[in-house]
Amino acid sequence: MGEFELIRRFFDRGPARRSPLGIGDDCALIAPREHGQIAVTSDVLVEGRHFFPDVAPFDLGHKSLAVNLSDLAAMGAEPFGFLLSVSLPGADEAWLGSFAEGLFALADRHGCELLGGDTTAGPLSIAITAFGHVPAGAALRRDGAQPGDDLWVSGEIGGPSWAVGERYAGRGAALGSGLVARLDRPEPRIALGIELRHLASAAIDLSDGLLGDLGHIVDRSRVGAEIDEAVLPVSMQLAAVSPERAIEQALSGGDDYELLFSAPPENRAAIGALGRRLNLPLTRIGRIRDGASIVVLDARGRPRARLPRSHEHFG
């Protein structure tokens, strides 16, 4: 099976509905909405670095797109299309069929069409560039946090990074199905991001760890931040094993793909109602303050002397 037969069989789904031109040409064509902007994000997943060699291809298809949709969610963008470039060690039909199934199951849920890309032979890696619409001037950014704002996070945090460590240690079989699903099939918070356009002052998705990603908001907004570790929504499964480990993972672990956002205190009631409407826990974990540093208060309300380091790709 050659490259173009592979594309036709597994990735060509006919004419695009939300773009003037689907796959099959030299470029994709994108028509922005009137008075709107296009948000663009790109991620690369490399075998052995971002996913385990034995990951189920369905899950890999899902996660490859999910990490990009999570970036769109963090900016309040509505997904509409993506480009897929994949390097494959071989044209394994069963693997490709399952990968495409997981990819398109998530894509279809969010009305996100494949618009083009590339395939080549080589070590397994997946690169996706995703596009989303956002009304002009409504995009959530990292530079809008203000002193006095509340700091919020969605869902539970800390569990996926712990699951990675357990797998590396050979204890992956003992992980519960819920924790495995959080790691292998993260749920991009698209609906939350869209609703936060008029409630949040800044936002980011949690891919490299709470402290590391909060650091980007602090740097871009030129502010400081304070976190109360006693209210962190840590993974319940991890907390049952080790409360102290749960706090460490919640502060520094990656792969959560939840949204971290700041918002003025007067929006607390509206954010609480939004969480109930989406059936998604939204937890107020701290505040934005003057300064340029991040302070974490322990269970006794004292600043932690040492903060765990979040993931750095070249650290």
C-alpha positions in Angstrom: 0.0 0.0 0.0 1.5 3.3 -1.1 1.2 6.7 0.5 -1.7 8.0 -1.5 -3.6 4.7 -1.2 -3.0 4.9 2.6 -4.4 8.4 2.7 -7.4 7.5 0.6 -8.3 4.4 2.7 -7.8 5.8 6.2 -8.0 9.6 6.1 -10.0 10.9 3.1 -13.6 11.5 4.2 -14.8 13.3 1.1 -15.6 17.1 0.7 -15.1 19.3 3.7 -18.1 21.0 5.1 -16.5 23.8 7.1 -13.7 24.7 4.7 -13.7 25.6 0.9 -11.4 22.7 0.2 -10.6 19.4 1.9 -7.6 17.2 1.5 -6.0 16.3 -1.8 -4.6 19.6 -3.0 -1.2 21.4 -2.4 -2.7 23.5 0.4 -5.9 23.7 2.5 -8.1 26.7 2.1 -9.6 28.4 5.1 -12.3 31.0 5.1 -12.4 33.0 8.4 -15.8 34.0 9.7 -16.8 37.7 9.3 -15.5 39.8 12.2 -13.7 36.7 13.6 -10.1 35.5 14.0 -8.5 32.1 13.5 -6.6 30.5 16.4 -3.9 28.1 15.3 -2.0 25.6 17.4 0.5 22.8 16.7 1.8 19.8 18.7 4.2 16.9 17.9 3.9 13.6 19.7 7.0 11.3 19.5 7.0 7.6 20.4 9.0 7.0 23.6 8.9 10.7 24.5 5.2 11.6 24.6 3.6 8.1 24.5 4.5 4.6 25.3 5.3 2.2 22.4 2.5 -0.2 23.5 -0.3 2.5 23.6 -3.5 1.5 21.9 -3.7 3.1 18.4 -7.3 4.2 19.1 -6.1 6.1 22.2 -3.1 7.6 20.4 -5.4 8.9 17.6 -7.6 10.5 20.3 -4.8 12.0 22.3 -2.9 13.3 19.2 -5.9 15.6 18.4 -7.0 16.2 22.0 -3.8 17.9 23.0 -4.3 20.4 20.2 -8.0 20.9 20.9 -7.0 21.6 24.6 -4.9 24.6 23.3 -7.8 25.9 21.4 -10.0 25.5 24.5 -7.5 27.6 26.5 -8.1 30.5 24.1 -11.9 30.1 23.9 -11.7 29.0 20.3 -14.3 26.7 18.5 -12.4 24.0 16.6 -13.2 23.6 12.9 -10.2 21.8 11.2 -6.8 20.3 11.5 -3.8 19.1 9.5 -2.2 15.8 10.2 1.4 14.9 9.4 2.5 11.4 10.5 5.7 9.4 10.2 5.1 5.7 10.2 7.5 2.7 10.4 5.2 0.8 8.1 1.7 0.7 6.6 0.0 -1.6 9.2 -3.6 -1.6 8.2 -5.0 -2.8 11.5 -3.1 -0.1 13.4 -4.0 2.6 10.9 -7.7 1.7 11.1 -7.8 1.9 14.9 -5.7 5.1 15.0 -8.0 6.8 12.4 -11.1 5.6 14.4 -9.9 7.2 17.6 -8.8 10.4 15.8 -12.1 10.9 14.0 -14.3 9.9 16.9 -13.0 13.0 18.8 -12.9 15.2 15.7 -16.5 14.5 14.8 -17.6 15.3 18.4 -16.2 18.8 18.0 -17.0 19.4 14.3 -13.3 19.4 13.5 -12.4 18.2 9.9 -9.2 16.9 8.5 -8.1 19.5 5.9 -4.7 18.0 4.8 -1.3 17.1 6.0 1.5 14.7 5.0 2.6 11.0 5.5 6.1 9.6 5.4 8.1 6.5 6.4 10.1 6.8 9.5 10.0 6.5 13.3 6.5 6.8 14.7 5.6 10.5 15.4 2.4 12.5 14.9 2.2 16.2 14.3 -1.1 18.0 14.2 -1.9 21.7 13.5 -5.5 22.6 14.6 -7.6 25.6 13.7 -10.4 27.3 15.6 -12.7 30.3 15.2 -13.0 33.0 17.9 -14.8 36.3 17.7 -12.5 39.3 17.1 -11.1 40.5 20.4 -12.6 37.7 22.4 -9.7 35.2 22.6 -8.5 34.3 26.0 -4.8 35.0 26.4 -2.0 34.6 29.0 -1.4 38.3 29.5 -4.7 39.4 30.9 -4.4 38.4 34.6 -4.7 41.3 37.1 -3.8 41.5 40.8 -6.9 40.6 42.8 -8.2 38.1 40.3 -9.2 34.6 41.5 -7.2 31.6 40.2 -9.3 28.6 39.1 -8.7 25.1 37.7 -11.1 22.6 36.1 -11.4 19.0 37.0 -8.9 16.9 39.0 -5.1 17.3 38.6 -2.0 15.2 39.3 -3.3 11.7 38.3 -2.1 11.4 34.7 1.5 12.3 35.6 1.5 9.7 38.4 0.2 7.2 35.9 3.1 7.9 33.6 5.5 7.2 36.5 3.8 4.0 37.4 4.0 2.8 33.8 7.7 3.6 33.7 8.2 1.7 36.9 6.4 -1.4 35.5 3.3 -1.0 37.7 0.9 0.2 35.0 -1.2 -2.9 35.3 -2.3 -1.8 38.8 -3.7 1.5 37.6 -7.5 1.9 37.6 -9.3 2.3 34.3 -10.3 5.9 35.2 -6.7 7.0 35.6 -5.6 5.2 32.4 -8.4 7.0 30.6 -7.4 10.4 31.9 -3.8 9.8 30.6 -4.6 8.1 27.3 -7.8 9.9 26.4 -7.8 13.4 27.9 -11.0 15.4 27.4 -10.3 18.9 25.9 -12.4 21.5 27.7 -13.8 23.2 24.6 -17.2 24.1 26.0 -15.6 25.6 29.1 -13.2 27.7 27.1 -15.9 29.1 24.9 -18.0 30.0 28.0 -15.0 31.7 29.7 -14.6 34.2 26.9 -16.5 36.8 28.9 -15.7 35.6 32.4 -11.9 34.9 32.6 -9.1 37.4 32.3 -6.4 34.9 31.3 -6.2 31.1 30.7 -3.8 28.3 29.8 -4.2 24.5 29.5 -2.3 22.3 31.9 0.1 20.2 29.8 3.5 20.7 31.6 2.3 21.0 35.2 0.4 23.6 37.3 3.4 25.6 38.5 5.1 25.6 35.1 2.0 26.6 33.2 1.0 29.2 35.8 4.5 30.6 35.4 3.6 31.5 31.8 0.6 33.5 32.9 2.7 35.2 35.6 5.4 36.1 33.1 3.1 37.3 30.4 0.8 39.3 32.7 3.7 40.7 34.8 2.0 39.6 38.1 2.5 37.2 40.9 0.3 34.4 42.1 -0.6 32.6 45.4 -1.9 29.0 45.5 -3.5 27.4 48.5 -2.5 23.7 48.3 -5.2 22.7 50.8 -7.9 23.2 48.2 -6.1 21.8 45.2 -8.5 19.3 43.4 -6.0 16.4 43.5 -6.7 13.1 41.9 -8.8 11.1 44.4 -7.1 7.8 43.4 -3.7 9.3 44.0 -4.7 11.0 47.3 -5.9 7.7 48.6 -2.4 6.2 48.1 -0.3 9.2 49.3 -1.7 12.6 50.2 1.7 14.2 50.1 2.6 12.7 46.7 -0.8 13.9 45.4 0.1 17.5 46.3 3.5 17.2 44.6 2.0 15.7 41.4 -0.9 18.3 41.4 1.7 21.1 41.6 4.2 19.8 39.1 2.8 16.9 37.1 1.8 17.3 33.4 -0.7 15.7 31.1 -3.7 17.0 32.9 -5.1 19.0 30.0 -7.4 20.9 32.3 -7.9 24.7 32.1 -6.2 27.0 34.5 -7.7 30.5 34.4 -7.9 33.8 36.3 -11.1 35.8 36.7 -12.3 38.9 38.7 -13.9 38.0 42.1 -17.3 39.4 40.9 -17.5 36.5 38.5 -17.4 33.8 41.2 -21.2 33.1 41.1 -21.3 32.9 37.3 -18.3 30.5 37.2 -19.8 28.3 39.9 -23.0 28.2 37.9 -21.0 27.4 34.7 -19.3 24.4 36.4 -22.7 23.0 37.5 -24.2 23.5 34.0 -21.2 21.7 32.4 -21.1 19.1 35.2 -17.4 19.9 35.6 -15.8 20.8 38.9 -14.3 24.3 38.9 -12.1 25.0 41.9 -10.8 28.3 43.2 -7.3 27.5 44.1 -5.7 30.9 44.8 -5.3 34.4 43.6 -3.3 36.7 41.4 -1.2 39.3 43.3 1.3 42.0 42.8 4.9 40.9 42.3 6.5 38.4 40.0 6.7 35.2 41.9 4.5 32.2 42.7 3.9 31.3 46.4 2.3 28.1 47.5 0.8 28.0 51.0 0.9 24.7 52.8 -1.9 23.2 54.9 -1.0 25.5 57.8 -1.0 28.6 55.6 2.8 29.0 55.5 4.7 29.5 52.2 6.4 26.4 51.0 10.2 26.8 51.1 10.7 24.5 48.1 8.5 24.2 45.1 8.6 21.1 42.8 9.7 21.7 39.2 7.4 21.1 36.3 8.3 19.4 33.1 10.7 21.1 30.7 11.3 19.6 27.3 15.0 20.5 27.3 15.5 20.8 31.0 
